[in-house]
């Protein structure tokens, strides 16, 4: 029962207030963070078992389709775990926040972070993300 209670609490409370405790900078420009509970930085069209978070839904002005070889990173927001479920069911889309070459995220509180499937609890910090390199890959035709 204890784990069910903790899981239900995580689903319904998540990281509420994230937008009030995070600063987001994209290519040197401060962005307004919408009322979200999750922030995802992408460079691949596949997330969570094949979900394309960027190329679904309406295209925001000034943003392009996600391409792995353009040197840009995409930032999307999620309203919560139920929102991610709706995206997986193709009944909703992620909130497109921006595209750029350098992202700076300032966390003012401790938040759960996950990078490439590895989670941890991150104390307040500044996270800098940028496109570093590219390697040729083989693709089945």
C-alpha positions in Angstrom: 0.0 0.0 0.0 2.9 2.3 0.8 4.3 2.1 -2.7 0.9 2.6 -4.3 0.4 5.7 -2.3 3.8 7.1 -3.2 3.2 6.3 -6.9 -0.2 8.0 -6.9 1.4 11.0 -5.2 4.1 11.2 -7.9 1.6 11.0 -10.7 -0.7 13.7 -9.4 1.9 16.1 -7.8 5.0 15.3 -9.9 7.3 18.3 -10.1 4.6 21.0 -9.7 6.0 24.5 -9.6 9.0 23.5 -11.8 8.5 26.6 -14.0 8.9 28.8 -10.9 12.2 27.2 -9.9 14.0 26.9 -13.2 15.6 29.3 -15.5 16.1 28.4 -19.2 18.5 30.0 -21.6 18.7 29.0 -25.3 21.6 30.3 -27.4 22.0 33.2 -25.0 18.3 34.2 -24.8 16.3 33.7 -21.6 13.1 31.8 -22.3 9.9 31.9 -20.4 9.2 28.4 -19.0 5.6 27.4 -19.3 3.7 25.8 -16.5 5.2 22.3 -16.9 6.3 19.4 -14.6 8.9 18.0 -17.0 11.6 19.4 -19.3 13.1 17.2 -22.0 16.1 18.0 -24.2 16.0 16.0 -27.4 18.3 15.3 -30.4 16.5 12.1 -31.5 13.0 11.6 -32.9 12.4 8.7 -30.6 11.7 8.9 -26.8 10.0 6.4 -24.4 9.8 3.4 -26.7 9.4 5.3 -30.0 7.4 8.4 -29.2 8.3 11.4 -31.4 7.8 14.3 -29.0 8.9 17.0 -31.4 7.3 16.2 -34.8 3.8 15.6 -33.4 1.3 18.4 -33.1 1.3 22.0 -34.4 4.6 23.5 -35.5 5.5 26.6 -33.5 6.7 29.6 -35.5 10.4 29.7 -36.2 10.9 26.0 -35.3 11.9 23.3 -37.7 11.4 19.6 -37.8 13.8 17.6 -35.6 16.9 16.4 -37.5 19.7 14.4 -35.9 22.3 16.0 -38.1 21.5 19.7 -37.9 23.5 20.4 -34.7 20.4 21.7 -32.9 18.9 20.4 -29.7 15.1 20.5 -29.1 13.4 21.4 -25.8 9.9 20.2 -25.0 7.8 20.4 -21.9 5.4 17.9 -20.3 2.5 18.8 -18.0 2.9 15.6 -16.1 3.0 11.8 -16.4 -0.6 11.7 -17.5 0.3 14.1 -20.3 3.1 11.7 -21.4 0.6 8.9 -21.5 -1.7 11.0 -23.7 1.2 11.7 -26.0 2.0 8.0 -26.3 -1.7 7.4 -27.1 -1.5 10.1 -29.9 -4.2 12.2 -28.2 -1.9 15.1 -27.2 1.5 16.6 -28.1 4.4 17.9 -26.0 4.8 21.6 -25.6 7.5 22.8 -28.0 9.7 25.3 -26.2 12.6 25.9 -28.5 15.5 24.8 -30.6 19.2 25.8 -30.4 22.8 24.9 -30.2 23.4 25.8 -26.5 21.1 25.3 -23.6 21.6 26.5 -20.0 19.3 25.2 -17.3 19.5 26.8 -13.9 17.8 24.7 -11.1 17.0 26.7 -8.0 15.7 23.7 -6.1 16.4 20.0 -5.9 14.7 18.0 -8.7 14.8 14.5 -10.1 16.9 14.3 -13.3 17.3 11.5 -15.8 20.0 11.3 -18.5 19.9 8.4 -20.9 17.9 6.3 -18.5 20.0 7.0 -15.4 18.1 8.9 -12.7 19.3 10.8 -9.7 18.2 13.7 -7.4 20.0 16.9 -8.5 20.6 19.7 -6.0 20.5 23.3 -7.2 23.0 23.8 -10.1 23.6 25.1 -13.6 23.4 22.6 -16.4 25.0 23.4 -19.8 24.1 21.3 -22.8 25.5 21.7 -26.3 26.0 19.7 -29.4 29.5 18.3 -29.2 30.2 16.0 -32.1 28.7 13.7 -34.6 29.5 10.1 -35.7 28.5 8.5 -39.0 25.9 5.7 -38.5 24.7 2.9 -40.7 21.0 2.7 -41.5 19.0 -0.1 -43.0 17.4 1.0 -46.3 
